Each structure stands twice: as C-alpha cells, then as structure tokens.
Amino acid sequence: MTAIGTLGNAARAAAAACAALALVGAVPTEASAATGRFEYAGTDGVNSVIVNPPDGPCITLAKPAVSAGNDTDTDANLYEGQACGGTPEPLPAGTGKSWGVFRPGSVRFG
C-alpha cells in the first residue's frame, strides 16, 4: 500500500470517528420526567402541587402530607422522612391515598 492510500484510510477513519461523536452529541441529555400533576394536602391544610416531576431524584414536600393524588403517568414512592429513606409507600400512577398515622415528607418518581 502506498503512503497516499494509508493517508486516505486514516482520513476516512477520522471522518467516521467525527461522525460518531456528532451523533452522540445529538442525543438529548434532558432528564426524564413524569407527565402530569402530583397533588398533596399538607398537615397544615394547605394543598400543594408538583407539575411534571422529575424521575429519580428525591423531592422534599413543603409539609408532611395527610393525602396525595398521583395524576402522573409514573408510579411514585412516598417516604416518611425528608430524604427518601426507609420503607417506601407506593402510590401508583393515576391513584390517590389518605393516611392515618403515616405522614410522608418526601417522594420519588420512577
């Protein structure tokens, strides 16, 4: 193979690598989110709503909740503490629930 043929192959390989990197860069990096509304009534009687909550991170509620409605397309897990620790209380998508003693202080979707 001649030096020109080797340079041509190297140029084609470099072009292919650049094209692959361009495709990776075109993939959206936006986080997934539940679509819809998560509403809850706090222990102070104030209703709050979270619209299109993100999937994954722990969300601390403004006040512990006495009831909640998950009108999103994603299942939620509620936790008694503010850091999503302990045993989760599931709240499937499209459902609502009221609690007696349990008072969730945080929620995680997804």
Backbone atoms as SQL, in Angstrom:
CREATE TABLE atoms (id INTEGER PRIMARY KEY, chain TEXT, resi INTEGER, resn TEXT, atom TEXT, x REAL, y REAL, z REAL);
INSERT INTO atoms VALUES
  (1, 'A', 1, 'MET', 'N', 0.846, -1.164, 0.000),
  (2, 'A', 1, 'MET', 'CA', 0.000, 0.000, 0.000),
  (3, 'A', 1, 'MET', 'C', 0.898, 1.235, 0.000),
  (4, 'A', 2, 'THR', 'N', 0.507, 2.252, -0.712),
  (5, 'A', 2, 'THR', 'CA', 1.307, 3.475, -0.799),
  (6, 'A', 2, 'THR', 'C', 0.995, 4.385, 0.374),
  (7, 'A', 3, 'ALA', 'N', 1.829, 5.381, 0.549),
  (8, 'A', 3, 'ALA', 'CA', 1.628, 6.349, 1.622),
  (9, 'A', 3, 'ALA', 'C', 0.330, 7.110, 1.412),
  (10, 'A', 4, 'ILE', 'N', -0.031, 7.380, 0.158),
  (11, 'A', 4, 'ILE', 'CA', -1.266, 8.113, -0.130),
  (12, 'A', 4, 'ILE', 'C', -2.474, 7.245, 0.253),
  (13, 'A', 5, 'GLY', 'N', -2.422, 5.936, -0.035),
  (14, 'A', 5, 'GLY', 'CA', -3.513, 5.033, 0.335),
  (15, 'A', 5, 'GLY', 'C', -3.682, 4.958, 1.839),
  (16, 'A', 6, 'THR', 'N', -2.568, 4.952, 2.566),
  (17, 'A', 6, 'THR', 'CA', -2.630, 4.893, 4.031),
  (18, 'A', 6, 'THR', 'C', -3.229, 6.175, 4.581),
  (19, 'A', 7, 'LEU', 'N', -2.861, 7.334, 4.027),
  (20, 'A', 7, 'LEU', 'CA', -3.423, 8.600, 4.477),
  (21, 'A', 7, 'LEU', 'C', -4.918, 8.661, 4.172),
  (22, 'A', 8, 'GLY', 'N', -5.329, 8.110, 3.037),
  (23, 'A', 8, 'GLY', 'CA', -6.749, 8.092, 2.690),
  (24, 'A', 8, 'GLY', 'C', -7.544, 7.264, 3.682),
  (25, 'A', 9, 'ASN', 'N', -6.990, 6.112, 4.049),
  (26, 'A', 9, 'ASN', 'CA', -7.665, 5.271, 5.040),
  (27, 'A', 9, 'ASN', 'C', -7.737, 5.978, 6.397),
  (28, 'A', 10, 'ALA', 'N', -6.674, 6.644, 6.787),
  (29, 'A', 10, 'ALA', 'CA', -6.647, 7.366, 8.052),
  (30, 'A', 10, 'ALA', 'C', -7.662, 8.510, 8.037),
  (31, 'A', 11, 'ALA', 'N', -7.773, 9.194, 6.914),
  (32, 'A', 11, 'ALA', 'CA', -8.733, 10.296, 6.802),
  (33, 'A', 11, 'ALA', 'C', -10.162, 9.767, 6.905),
  (34, 'A', 12, 'ARG', 'N', -10.427, 8.625, 6.243),
  (35, 'A', 12, 'ARG', 'CA', -11.774, 8.043, 6.323),
  (36, 'A', 12, 'ARG', 'C', -12.088, 7.607, 7.764),
  (37, 'A', 13, 'ALA', 'N', -11.112, 7.032, 8.445),
  (38, 'A', 13, 'ALA', 'CA', -11.317, 6.600, 9.830),
  (39, 'A', 13, 'ALA', 'C', -11.578, 7.806, 10.730),
  (40, 'A', 14, 'ALA', 'N', -10.842, 8.877, 10.525),
  (41, 'A', 14, 'ALA', 'CA', -11.038, 10.098, 11.316),
  (42, 'A', 14, 'ALA', 'C', -12.413, 10.692, 11.049),
  (43, 'A', 15, 'ALA', 'N', -12.848, 10.683, 9.797),
  (44, 'A', 15, 'ALA', 'CA', -14.168, 11.209, 9.450),
  (45, 'A', 15, 'ALA', 'C', -15.266, 10.373, 10.100),
  (46, 'A', 16, 'ALA', 'N', -15.085, 9.057, 10.103),
  (47, 'A', 16, 'ALA', 'CA', -16.077, 8.180, 10.729),
  (48, 'A', 16, 'ALA', 'C', -16.145, 8.431, 12.236),
  (49, 'A', 17, 'ALA', 'N', -14.993, 8.625, 12.864),
  (50, 'A', 17, 'ALA', 'CA', -14.959, 8.901, 14.299),
  (51, 'A', 17, 'ALA', 'C', -15.653, 10.224, 14.612),
  (52, 'A', 18, 'CYS', 'N', -15.416, 11.236, 13.792),
  (53, 'A', 18, 'CYS', 'CA', -16.071, 12.537, 13.990),
  (54, 'A', 18, 'CYS', 'C', -17.580, 12.416, 13.821),
  (55, 'A', 19, 'ALA', 'N', -18.020, 11.641, 12.844),
  (56, 'A', 19, 'ALA', 'CA', -19.452, 11.442, 12.625),
  (57, 'A', 19, 'ALA', 'C', -20.087, 10.736, 13.823),
  (58, 'A', 20, 'ALA', 'N', -19.387, 9.749, 14.378),
  (59, 'A', 20, 'ALA', 'CA', -19.904, 9.037, 15.545),
  (60, 'A', 20, 'ALA', 'C', -20.019, 9.979, 16.741),
  (61, 'A', 21, 'LEU', 'N', -19.028, 10.833, 16.942),
  (62, 'A', 21, 'LEU', 'CA', -19.084, 11.796, 18.039),
  (63, 'A', 21, 'LEU', 'C', -20.212, 12.789, 17.844),
  (64, 'A', 22, 'ALA', 'N', -20.468, 13.192, 16.615),
  (65, 'A', 22, 'ALA', 'CA', -21.556, 14.122, 16.333),
  (66, 'A', 22, 'ALA', 'C', -22.898, 13.487, 16.678),
  (67, 'A', 23, 'LEU', 'N', -23.056, 12.196, 16.402),
  (68, 'A', 23, 'LEU', 'CA', -24.301, 11.509, 16.730),
  (69, 'A', 23, 'LEU', 'C', -24.497, 11.418, 18.237),
  (70, 'A', 24, 'VAL', 'N', -23.433, 11.152, 18.969),
  (71, 'A', 24, 'VAL', 'CA', -23.527, 11.087, 20.422),
  (72, 'A', 24, 'VAL', 'C', -23.918, 12.451, 20.967),
  (73, 'A', 25, 'GLY', 'N', -23.357, 13.505, 20.428),
  (74, 'A', 25, 'GLY', 'CA', -23.675, 14.855, 20.866),
  (75, 'A', 25, 'GLY', 'C', -25.101, 15.251, 20.553),
  (76, 'A', 26, 'ALA', 'N', -25.733, 14.607, 19.576),
  (77, 'A', 26, 'ALA', 'CA', -27.086, 14.961, 19.187),
  (78, 'A', 26, 'ALA', 'C', -28.143, 14.309, 20.078),
  (79, 'A', 27, 'VAL', 'N', -27.746, 13.344, 20.899),
  (80, 'A', 27, 'VAL', 'CA', -28.691, 12.680, 21.779),
  (81, 'A', 27, 'VAL', 'C', -29.075, 13.644, 22.901),
  (82, 'A', 28, 'PRO', 'N', -30.370, 13.856, 23.141),
  (83, 'A', 28, 'PRO', 'CA', -30.753, 14.786, 24.192),
  (84, 'A', 28, 'PRO', 'C', -30.331, 14.278, 25.570),
  (85, 'A', 29, 'THR', 'N', -29.872, 15.199, 26.412),
  (86, 'A', 29, 'THR', 'CA', -29.423, 14.841, 27.746),
  (87, 'A', 29, 'THR', 'C', -30.437, 15.271, 28.796),
  (88, 'A', 30, 'GLU', 'N', -31.604, 15.713, 28.357),
  (89, 'A', 30, 'GLU', 'CA', -32.639, 16.158, 29.260),
  (90, 'A', 30, 'GLU', 'C', -33.130, 14.997, 30.124),
  (91, 'A', 31, 'ALA', 'N', -33.339, 15.255, 31.395),
  (92, 'A', 31, 'ALA', 'CA', -33.798, 14.210, 32.315),
  (93, 'A', 31, 'ALA', 'C', -35.240, 13.839, 32.020),
  (94, 'A', 32, 'SER', 'N', -35.587, 12.597, 32.318),
  (95, 'A', 32, 'SER', 'CA', -36.958, 12.147, 32.153),
  (96, 'A', 32, 'SER', 'C', -37.815, 12.752, 33.248),
  (97, 'A', 33, 'ALA', 'N', -39.073, 12.930, 32.930),
  (98, 'A', 33, 'ALA', 'CA', -39.998, 13.463, 33.914),
  (99, 'A', 33, 'ALA', 'C', -41.341, 12.777, 33.776),
  (100, 'A', 34, 'ALA', 'N', -42.022, 12.651, 34.900),
  (101, 'A', 34, 'ALA', 'CA', -43.388, 12.170, 34.874),
  (102, 'A', 34, 'ALA', 'C', -44.246, 13.262, 34.251),
  (103, 'A', 35, 'THR', 'N', -45.246, 12.883, 33.505),
  (104, 'A', 35, 'THR', 'CA', -46.141, 13.857, 32.899),
  (105, 'A', 35, 'THR', 'C', -47.423, 13.899, 33.711),
  (106, 'A', 36, 'GLY', 'N', -47.766, 15.087, 34.169),
  (107, 'A', 36, 'GLY', 'CA', -48.989, 15.252, 34.938),
  (108, 'A', 36, 'GLY', 'C', -48.741, 15.989, 36.238),
  (109, 'A', 37, 'ARG', 'N', -49.697, 15.835, 37.149),
  (110, 'A', 37, 'ARG', 'CA', -49.669, 16.576, 38.412),
  (111, 'A', 37, 'ARG', 'C', -49.657, 15.623, 39.602),
  (112, 'A', 38, 'PHE', 'N', -48.859, 15.963, 40.585),
  (113, 'A', 38, 'PHE', 'CA', -48.855, 15.277, 41.873),
  (114, 'A', 38, 'PHE', 'C', -49.335, 16.299, 42.888),
  (115, 'A', 39, 'GLU', 'N', -50.484, 16.033, 43.490),
  (116, 'A', 39, 'GLU', 'CA', -51.064, 16.966, 44.452),
  (117, 'A', 39, 'GLU', 'C', -51.092, 16.325, 45.827),
  (118, 'A', 40, 'TYR', 'N', -50.847, 17.127, 46.844),
  (119, 'A', 40, 'TYR', 'CA', -50.910, 16.606, 48.201),
  (120, 'A', 40, 'TYR', 'C', -51.432, 17.671, 49.158),
  (121, 'A', 41, 'ALA', 'N', -52.093, 17.198, 50.223),
  (122, 'A', 41, 'ALA', 'CA', -52.575, 18.075, 51.283),
  (123, 'A', 41, 'ALA', 'C', -51.619, 17.961, 52.456),
  (124, 'A', 42, 'GLY', 'N', -51.089, 19.084, 52.875),
  (125, 'A', 42, 'GLY', 'CA', -50.153, 19.097, 53.989),
  (126, 'A', 42, 'GLY', 'C', -50.871, 19.039, 55.325),
  (127, 'A', 43, 'THR', 'N', -50.117, 18.761, 56.376),
  (128, 'A', 43, 'THR', 'CA', -50.675, 18.703, 57.723),
  (129, 'A', 43, 'THR', 'C', -51.230, 20.055, 58.162),
  (130, 'A', 44, 'ASP', 'N', -50.823, 21.129, 57.477),
  (131, 'A', 44, 'ASP', 'CA', -51.322, 22.471, 57.792),
  (132, 'A', 44, 'ASP', 'C', -52.603, 22.801, 57.026),
  (133, 'A', 45, 'GLY', 'N', -53.119, 21.831, 56.236),
  (134, 'A', 45, 'GLY', 'CA', -54.346, 22.046, 55.471),
  (135, 'A', 45, 'GLY', 'C', -54.140, 22.711, 54.127),
  (136, 'A', 46, 'VAL', 'N', -52.904, 23.040, 53.795),
  (137, 'A', 46, 'VAL', 'CA', -52.608, 23.693, 52.521),
  (138, 'A', 46, 'VAL', 'C', -52.352, 22.642, 51.448),
  (139, 'A', 47, 'ASN', 'N', -53.010, 22.788, 50.300),
  (140, 'A', 47, 'ASN', 'CA', -52.794, 21.892, 49.169),
  (141, 'A', 47, 'ASN', 'C', -51.629, 22.397, 48.331),
  (142, 'A', 48, 'SER', 'N', -50.804, 21.477, 47.875),
  (143, 'A', 48, 'SER', 'CA', -49.656, 21.807, 47.033),
  (144, 'A', 48, 'SER', 'C', -49.673, 20.910, 45.814),
  (145, 'A', 49, 'VAL', 'N', -49.016, 21.356, 44.749),
  (146, 'A', 49, 'VAL', 'CA', -48.966, 20.579, 43.516),
  (147, 'A', 49, 'VAL', 'C', -47.559, 20.637, 42.934),
  (148, 'A', 50, 'ILE', 'N', -47.135, 19.505, 42.382),
  (149, 'A', 50, 'ILE', 'CA', -45.866, 19.420, 41.648),
  (150, 'A', 50, 'ILE', 'C', -46.247, 19.009, 40.235),
  (151, 'A', 51, 'VAL', 'N', -45.892, 19.828, 39.255),
  (152, 'A', 51, 'VAL', 'CA', -46.239, 19.559, 37.863),
  (153, 'A', 51, 'VAL', 'C', -45.037, 18.948, 37.143),
  (154, 'A', 52, 'ASN', 'N', -45.282, 17.839, 36.435),
  (155, 'A', 52, 'ASN', 'CA', -44.247, 17.129, 35.678),
  (156, 'A', 52, 'ASN', 'C', -42.983, 16.895, 36.508),
  (157, 'A', 53, 'PRO', 'N', -43.117, 16.184, 37.630),
  (158, 'A', 53, 'PRO', 'CA', -41.948, 15.970, 38.492),
  (159, 'A', 53, 'PRO', 'C', -40.880, 15.118, 37.808),
  (160, 'A', 54, 'PRO', 'N', -39.610, 15.361, 38.117),
  (161, 'A', 54, 'PRO', 'CA', -38.532, 14.577, 37.512),
  (162, 'A', 54, 'PRO', 'C', -38.515, 13.142, 38.021),
  (163, 'A', 55, 'ASP', 'N', -38.110, 12.220, 37.170),
  (164, 'A', 55, 'ASP', 'CA', -37.928, 10.823, 37.572),
  (165, 'A', 55, 'ASP', 'C', -36.568, 10.677, 38.252),
  (166, 'A', 56, 'GLY', 'N', -36.550, 10.058, 39.411),
  (167, 'A', 56, 'GLY', 'CA', -35.276, 9.725, 40.051),
  (168, 'A', 56, 'GLY', 'C', -34.952, 10.469, 41.317),
  (169, 'A', 57, 'PRO', 'N', -34.794, 11.801, 41.272),
  (170, 'A', 57, 'PRO', 'CA', -34.351, 12.475, 42.487),
  (171, 'A', 57, 'PRO', 'C', -35.433, 12.518, 43.569),
  (172, 'A', 58, 'CYS', 'N', -34.980, 12.606, 44.806),
  (173, 'A', 58, 'CYS', 'CA', -35.883, 12.725, 45.947),
  (174, 'A', 58, 'CYS', 'C', -36.400, 14.164, 46.010),
  (175, 'A', 59, 'ILE', 'N', -37.711, 14.303, 46.177),
  (176, 'A', 59, 'ILE', 'CA', -38.331, 15.624, 46.287),
  (177, 'A', 59, 'ILE', 'C', -38.878, 15.757, 47.701),
  (178, 'A', 60, 'THR', 'N', -38.418, 16.771, 48.419),
  (179, 'A', 60, 'THR', 'CA', -38.915, 17.037, 49.769),
  (180, 'A', 60, 'THR', 'C', -40.217, 17.824, 49.663),
  (181, 'A', 61, 'LEU', 'N', -41.238, 17.366, 50.365),
  (182, 'A', 61, 'LEU', 'CA', -42.520, 18.062, 50.374),
  (183, 'A', 61, 'LEU', 'C', -42.443, 19.271, 51.292),
  (184, 'A', 62, 'ALA', 'N', -43.208, 20.323, 50.987),
  (185, 'A', 62, 'ALA', 'CA', -43.187, 21.548, 51.786),
  (186, 'A', 62, 'ALA', 'C', -43.614, 21.275, 53.227),
  (187, 'A', 63, 'LYS', 'N', -44.589, 20.416, 53.407),
  (188, 'A', 63, 'LYS', 'CA', -45.075, 19.980, 54.722),
  (189, 'A', 63, 'LYS', 'C', -45.367, 18.494, 54.622),
  (190, 'A', 64, 'PRO', 'N', -45.294, 17.744, 55.717),
  (191, 'A', 64, 'PRO', 'CA', -45.715, 16.347, 55.650),
  (192, 'A', 64, 'PRO', 'C', -47.152, 16.275, 55.137),
  (193, 'A', 65, 'ALA', 'N', -47.453, 15.220, 54.390),
  (194, 'A', 65, 'ALA', 'CA', -48.762, 15.088, 53.740),
  (195, 'A', 65, 'ALA', 'C', -49.706, 14.202, 54.540),
  (196, 'A', 66, 'VAL', 'N', -51.001, 14.509, 54.434),
  (197, 'A', 66, 'VAL', 'CA', -52.038, 13.646, 55.002),
  (198, 'A', 66, 'VAL', 'C', -52.751, 12.873, 53.895),
  (199, 'A', 67, 'SER', 'N', -52.630, 13.367, 52.656),
  (200, 'A', 67, 'SER', 'CA', -53.193, 12.676, 51.492),
  (201, 'A', 67, 'SER', 'C', -52.454, 13.156, 50.252),
  (202, 'A', 68, 'ALA', 'N', -52.553, 12.335, 49.191),
  (203, 'A', 68, 'ALA', 'CA', -51.897, 12.700, 47.931),
  (204, 'A', 68, 'ALA', 'C', -52.649, 12.086, 46.767),
  (205, 'A', 69, 'GLY', 'N', -52.559, 12.735, 45.626),
  (206, 'A', 69, 'GLY', 'CA', -53.118, 12.224, 44.383),
  (207, 'A', 69, 'GLY', 'C', -52.038, 12.225, 43.322),
  (208, 'A', 70, 'ASN', 'N', -51.758, 11.059, 42.770),
  (209, 'A', 70, 'ASN', 'CA', -50.717, 10.932, 41.757),
  (210, 'A', 70, 'ASN', 'C', -51.371, 10.897, 40.377),
  (211, 'A', 71, 'ASP', 'N', -51.635, 12.054, 39.826),
  (212, 'A', 71, 'ASP', 'CA', -52.227, 12.164, 38.495),
  (213, 'A', 71, 'ASP', 'C', -51.142, 12.311, 37.434),
  (214, 'A', 72, 'THR', 'N', -50.067, 11.530, 37.595),
  (215, 'A', 72, 'THR', 'CA', -48.998, 11.493, 36.596),
  (216, 'A', 72, 'THR', 'C', -49.052, 10.139, 35.893),
  (217, 'A', 73, 'ASP', 'N', -48.169, 9.960, 34.922),
  (218, 'A', 73, 'ASP', 'CA', -48.076, 8.686, 34.205),
  (219, 'A', 73, 'ASP', 'C', -46.978, 7.791, 34.777),
  (220, 'A', 74, 'THR', 'N', -46.480, 8.126, 35.963),
  (221, 'A', 74, 'THR', 'CA', -45.363, 7.406, 36.583),
  (222, 'A', 74, 'THR', 'C', -45.695, 7.056, 38.030),
  (223, 'A', 75, 'ASP', 'N', -45.343, 5.852, 38.451),
  (224, 'A', 75, 'ASP', 'CA', -45.536, 5.460, 39.841),
  (225, 'A', 75, 'ASP', 'C', -44.652, 6.302, 40.754),
  (226, 'A', 76, 'ALA', 'N', -45.153, 6.566, 41.966),
  (227, 'A', 76, 'ALA', 'CA', -44.410, 7.333, 42.959),
  (228, 'A', 76, 'ALA', 'C', -44.216, 6.479, 44.206),
  (229, 'A', 77, 'ASN', 'N', -43.158, 6.770, 44.933),
  (230, 'A', 77, 'ASN', 'CA', -42.913, 6.177, 46.245),
  (231, 'A', 77, 'ASN', 'C', -42.799, 7.317, 47.236),
  (232, 'A', 78, 'LEU', 'N', -43.595, 7.242, 48.306),
  (233, 'A', 78, 'LEU', 'CA', -43.561, 8.262, 49.343),
  (234, 'A', 78, 'LEU', 'C', -42.813, 7.726, 50.548),
  (235, 'A', 79, 'TYR', 'N', -42.133, 8.630, 51.261),
  (236, 'A', 79, 'TYR', 'CA', -41.293, 8.264, 52.396),
  (237, 'A', 79, 'TYR', 'C', -41.631, 9.162, 53.577),
  (238, 'A', 80, 'GLU', 'N', -41.539, 8.582, 54.776),
  (239, 'A', 80, 'GLU', 'CA', -41.892, 9.332, 55.968),
  (240, 'A', 80, 'GLU', 'C', -40.913, 10.474, 56.241),
  (241, 'A', 81, 'GLY', 'N', -39.636, 10.290, 55.975),
  (242, 'A', 81, 'GLY', 'CA', -38.648, 11.342, 56.192),
  (243, 'A', 81, 'GLY', 'C', -38.524, 12.276, 55.001),
  (244, 'A', 82, 'GLN', 'N', -37.611, 13.229, 55.118),
  (245, 'A', 82, 'GLN', 'CA', -37.404, 14.198, 54.045),
  (246, 'A', 82, 'GLN', 'C', -36.313, 13.793, 53.068),
  (247, 'A', 83, 'ALA', 'N', -35.679, 12.651, 53.277),
  (248, 'A', 83, 'ALA', 'CA', -34.564, 12.258, 52.412),
  (249, 'A', 83, 'ALA', 'C', -34.822, 10.937, 51.687),
  (250, 'A', 84, 'CYS', 'N', -36.099, 10.574, 51.506),
  (251, 'A', 84, 'CYS', 'CA', -36.465, 9.336, 50.801),
  (252, 'A', 84, 'CYS', 'C', -35.795, 8.114, 51.416),
  (253, 'A', 85, 'GLY', 'N', -35.706, 8.086, 52.725),
  (254, 'A', 85, 'GLY', 'CA', -35.120, 6.945, 53.413),
  (255, 'A', 85, 'GLY', 'C', -36.198, 6.078, 54.045),
  (256, 'A', 86, 'GLY', 'N', -35.857, 4.852, 54.307),
  (257, 'A', 86, 'GLY', 'CA', -36.793, 3.942, 54.946),
  (258, 'A', 86, 'GLY', 'C', -37.640, 3.182, 53.948),
  (259, 'A', 87, 'THR', 'N', -38.731, 2.649, 54.426),
  (260, 'A', 87, 'THR', 'CA', -39.614, 1.832, 53.597),
  (261, 'A', 87, 'THR', 'C', -40.550, 2.727, 52.794),
  (262, 'A', 88, 'PRO', 'N', -40.573, 2.569, 51.470),
  (263, 'A', 88, 'PRO', 'CA', -41.447, 3.418, 50.654),
  (264, 'A', 88, 'PRO', 'C', -42.910, 2.980, 50.732),
  (265, 'A', 89, 'GLU', 'N', -43.787, 3.929, 50.600),
  (266, 'A', 89, 'GLU', 'CA', -45.229, 3.698, 50.486),
  (267, 'A', 89, 'GLU', 'C', -45.575, 3.963, 49.014),
  (268, 'A', 90, 'PRO', 'N', -45.875, 2.914, 48.252),
  (269, 'A', 90, 'PRO', 'CA', -46.128, 3.117, 46.821),
  (270, 'A', 90, 'PRO', 'C', -47.440, 3.852, 46.566),
  (271, 'A', 91, 'LEU', 'N', -47.414, 4.708, 45.561),
  (272, 'A', 91, 'LEU', 'CA', -48.611, 5.392, 45.078),
  (273, 'A', 91, 'LEU', 'C', -48.579, 5.297, 43.555),
  (274, 'A', 92, 'PRO', 'N', -49.248, 4.267, 43.008),
  (275, 'A', 92, 'PRO', 'CA', -49.206, 4.058, 41.561),
  (276, 'A', 92, 'PRO', 'C', -49.763, 5.253, 40.779),
  (277, 'A', 93, 'ALA', 'N', -49.349, 5.354, 39.539),
  (278, 'A', 93, 'ALA', 'CA', -49.835, 6.409, 38.648),
  (279, 'A', 93, 'ALA', 'C', -51.360, 6.359, 38.578),
  (280, 'A', 94, 'GLY', 'N', -51.991, 7.528, 38.613),
  (281, 'A', 94, 'GLY', 'CA', -53.436, 7.615, 38.477),
  (282, 'A', 94, 'GLY', 'C', -54.232, 7.249, 39.715),
  (283, 'A', 95, 'THR', 'N', -53.580, 7.201, 40.882),
  (284, 'A', 95, 'THR', 'CA', -54.294, 6.849, 42.119),
  (285, 'A', 95, 'THR', 'C', -54.098, 7.922, 43.180),
  (286, 'A', 96, 'GLY', 'N', -54.863, 7.827, 44.245),
  (287, 'A', 96, 'GLY', 'CA', -54.746, 8.732, 45.371),
  (288, 'A', 96, 'GLY', 'C', -54.855, 7.956, 46.663),
  (289, 'A', 97, 'LYS', 'N', -54.476, 8.593, 47.753),
  (290, 'A', 97, 'LYS', 'CA', -54.487, 7.894, 49.030),
  (291, 'A', 97, 'LYS', 'C', -54.493, 8.908, 50.169),
  (292, 'A', 98, 'SER', 'N', -55.140, 8.528, 51.267),
  (293, 'A', 98, 'SER', 'CA', -55.089, 9.286, 52.518),
  (294, 'A', 98, 'SER', 'C', -54.480, 8.375, 53.566),
  (295, 'A', 99, 'TRP', 'N', -53.803, 8.957, 54.545),
  (296, 'A', 99, 'TRP', 'CA', -53.145, 8.171, 55.573),
  (297, 'A', 99, 'TRP', 'C', -53.663, 8.545, 56.952),
  (298, 'A', 100, 'GLY', 'N', -53.553, 7.595, 57.870),
  (299, 'A', 100, 'GLY', 'CA', -53.897, 7.832, 59.266),
  (300, 'A', 100, 'GLY', 'C', -52.691, 8.377, 60.004),
  (301, 'A', 101, 'VAL', 'N', -51.755, 7.498, 60.360),
  (302, 'A', 101, 'VAL', 'CA', -50.577, 7.883, 61.134),
  (303, 'A', 101, 'VAL', 'C', -49.400, 8.236, 60.226),
  (304, 'A', 102, 'PHE', 'N', -49.265, 7.547, 59.101),
  (305, 'A', 102, 'PHE', 'CA', -48.162, 7.777, 58.163),
  (306, 'A', 102, 'PHE', 'C', -48.232, 9.199, 57.614),
  (307, 'A', 103, 'ARG', 'N', -47.134, 9.918, 57.635),
  (308, 'A', 103, 'ARG', 'CA', -47.061, 11.295, 57.136),
  (309, 'A', 103, 'ARG', 'C', -45.835, 11.423, 56.222),
  (310, 'A', 104, 'PRO', 'N', -46.018, 11.204, 54.915),
  (311, 'A', 104, 'PRO', 'CA', -44.856, 11.306, 54.022),
  (312, 'A', 104, 'PRO', 'C', -44.306, 12.727, 53.969),
  (313, 'A', 105, 'GLY', 'N', -42.974, 12.790, 53.951),
  (314, 'A', 105, 'GLY', 'CA', -42.287, 14.071, 53.859),
  (315, 'A', 105, 'GLY', 'C', -41.468, 14.211, 52.597),
  (316, 'A', 106, 'SER', 'N', -41.420, 13.121, 51.796),
  (317, 'A', 106, 'SER', 'CA', -40.668, 13.171, 50.535),
  (318, 'A', 106, 'SER', 'C', -41.249, 12.152, 49.563),
  (319, 'A', 107, 'VAL', 'N', -40.938, 12.354, 48.286),
  (320, 'A', 107, 'VAL', 'CA', -41.470, 11.487, 47.223),
  (321, 'A', 107, 'VAL', 'C', -40.415, 11.314, 46.139),
  (322, 'A', 108, 'ARG', 'N', -40.464, 10.162, 45.513),
  (323, 'A', 108, 'ARG', 'CA', -39.559, 9.868, 44.378),
  (324, 'A', 108, 'ARG', 'C', -40.400, 9.211, 43.284),
  (325, 'A', 109, 'PHE', 'N', -40.225, 9.665, 42.054),
  (326, 'A', 109, 'PHE', 'CA', -40.939, 9.115, 40.894),
  (327, 'A', 109, 'PHE', 'C', -40.018, 8.235, 40.081),
  (328, 'A', 110, 'GLY', 'N', -40.614, 7.259, 39.434),
  (329, 'A', 110, 'GLY', 'CA', -39.849, 6.403, 38.521),
  (330, 'A', 110, 'GLY', 'C', -39.431, 5.097, 39.124);
